[in-house]
């Protein structure tokens, strides 16, 4: 089920599901439910359900979907034998990549214990720019990490968010906000979903939000609408940056060399230029206040400027007129928006009578809020300029003084994190050793070139090239590169690729047709001749998808109603603004057929392979099953930290930390399946700089350090990489062919550049941006198997502004071609006034391969539904990935297209077409009609 | 006399379809009998729903409004579907104003569907009876449910609380107050059907910043010597003139 993880109640009648409703006592959804949640019954009865382990039939081609059922014991012994050999020889040849699975704490632990660096979830092709851009700036981000405080906001600005991402909680919050009379502005090329009820719609060209944000920042600074006290104390805006191009420390923060760094990992000996004494002081020295503007010379002759001055210089040329030409938003509108944000933040302040103490020991009698809240998601993130765009957003939010304050942006535990967070990967290939857990995490947060995961020649260690000079801050990995890289053998070949719950042979991949070919391609010479280039492919999913057809081994997963699940504090818990919260699911119906939860598969394999964390001292298997693992596993022996934070301790009396509790599941069940620990009011705000909160977080081991987390208006982390590219960094330096790229994009201040793909695009020929949105009634690609939900979206159209359609000769409802330089698709068009004329768009992942997802070959999804992915490339000229050069985020929304009518006499059918998949053994029959009645006997 | 009804707030409806499927889920196993789905996994799937969300666009770009419009039986005070029914299957309950269909009498002749100006009735192709919203009559009086849950399934589900339920004849009810205070309106009043269900219109929050609200005496640029412009150190008459 979806990642919003609302609390639900499942009502049974005679063992069958009568109805599913929202749990009224659940803090997240407060009793409401969405279309997907209320259609859970149809998920259970879908004929697409896989119910038996399957092995590709001897001699059958990958992709043909020709399988034979096998027993679980056979499946496990195949996996055990194969993986044992890989682990004994070269563990990195096993790769585990997962979709939107909500169990990254376990999958990550499994990969780490296996010893492979090749693990990630889907973040690289989803929204890593949103996570990384904000976490590297304010130490937190949207959705699971934090969000807009709409209970107290007066102005809400939503950018690039369509219909989901934080689904029910956001719907609840927006509707309450509007009822209170709050003003809601939506910046989006398309007006659907949440934007439909916005008080103002600001249509914008895709990929240009960075320019808009820089222009807003320009206005904010030019007019003095920023919150100076906030910027001076809580950001690094007052800290002095060395501005001496000849110095090897150019662009780094000036520090008091002899002073106390407090914590060498996150030093606090940066300097301010104090206004009162007109001289340098260590920042946050009592009774001092920094200049935000000016240029100064330190005693040793070093020239320095406050970071804020550099930011002001950066945005100086970025006027509203400049942005108008890029964004399509008029200069007058940009000024008006800037004024509205600035004046609302400044003049409608909230003061809460909550006393708190900051990290420097100053006592405050109140918490202040500037009630302007923002929310953003993939519309900003899924561009190859997304990281810098998201930085620009986080900086604008900071200038308005809205970070972790009432009515602005609020963190959710375990955020805020240090900038960058402490978690690190190994830094070289020696971190990967046979039969040994990985010497670090598979995913981490680099703070300098020394933290990259590269070999002595600067080449990547990971298959997806994350944390290499190509994508240094790829903090969620690059799942979209895995198949292409493994097929190329660049940087090396894999042995076994295990995919969980991700449709990489269809909608989760760019360049779908080519990726499908790669999955099916064989070695043509040498001793491996005839073997697949990706030798062994394991797919675990609950439904028969396009991806399962390519598997050598298919493992049938359970649904969310058939297993134990945890929304772990070690992963992305369901915390709210007021404190940490985690949750569990418990099974309400038995698994269908031979379905087995993927967690049980991992626990079983980890036991068989003898991973240290899953074995007793004598080498025997430690955990009976997943529920047993959840209760007894500790991050290290005796740490008292486990997957669940509630009801710890032998008798369940402890929270956050405590020894394992054998009755923990029972106690969760008795308490609505949630653990929620509201913090005292004085710990709920200003947490980046809140001493009380930091001490609590250290006590509970949510954080190791209690140092204040200053907002990085100026990113020294990025500057370290830039210095390396310029040959000035004392440590690691990029290979020459990447030096220019790193130097350009690792700008310590946000900047706008057109997405990389546009440089390789003839925009005269392909003038239109083409994007997708996910509909509220579908979760990713997974709901076309659902008989009720597919009646809402059985096929999709390309939505086109009537002006654009007219000039292209395209008519409403007619078949047309949409073509990029990479491919073309035939589909049906729908004229819409709710899209800006330079953009065409469609619903994501409605188109399906014939026969997939339990649908008949003639289903609308296969004949009229289409994927936009066929127009998108995974590789840009120069063999680099079509990704953000900083984080590796997939540039889904950067493609440019043209449209023209299908010729008379052409087939009225979607193009490209694909062969029909046969039903996999164990999947259900497709009834001609259904009439669901739960517990029929009682129902009469 | 009681008249139960829904009041639907178009100001907050985001078109998520939660009301559509929660209605289907409740009623297919409920007293209204199953709600069938034809070609559930094939071409042009089509099923019986008591409630659907339609989406309209109003106005030309960029002054476009996207309106999500949930629609179900409006439980008219003077329902045209009732007198046309040849068997008396279609009826309006005296005690609460809910318009219902008695399946034992319904012959599936479709007259009522033709008479309904709102297109709110759907024939079930398998049972050959006319189906429509019952306001979850099998929920709202169910003593086995906690009182707070004795509401139609769509009302319980709606994430934006866009659906209010109550007695529109009771002037002090939540629904009557909402209609009064927020300009609630009925659909196509010219038909004289007096729909019990009402809709609340969109409302816009607007902001106007007067030029004199923009600058304040405590403009932070002054602290850093950026205001007033030109800066105090720049050339002035004071440099060259003596009186």
Interface residues (C-beta under 8 A of the other chain):
Chain A: X13 X18 X19 X20 X21 X22 X24 X29 X31 X32 X33 X34 X35 X36 X37 X38 X39 X41 X47 X155 X163 X167 X168 X171 X172 X174 X175 X178 X179 X181 X182 X183 X184 X191 X192 X193 X194 X195 X196 X197 X199 X201 X203 X223 X224 X225 X226 X227 X228 X275 X291 X292 X293 X294 X336 X339 X340 X343 X344 X346 X347 X776 X777 X785 X787 X788 X789 X790 X791 X792 X794 X801 X802 X803 X832 X833 X834 X835 X836 X837 X854 X855 X856 X858 X859 X860 X863 X926 X927 X928 X929 X930 X931 X932 X933 X934 X935 X939
Chain B: X11 X12 X13 X14 X15 X16 X17 X18 X20 X21 X22 X24 X25 X26 X28 X29 X34 X35 X36 X37 X38 X39 X40 X41 X42 X43 X44 X45 X46 X47 X49 X57 X59 X60 X61 X62 X64 X65 X66 X67 X68 X126 X148 X149 X153 X156 X157 X158 X159 X160 X161 X162 X202 X204 X205 X206 X207 X209 X213 X214 X215 X216 X219 X220 X221 X222 X223 X224 X225 X226 X227
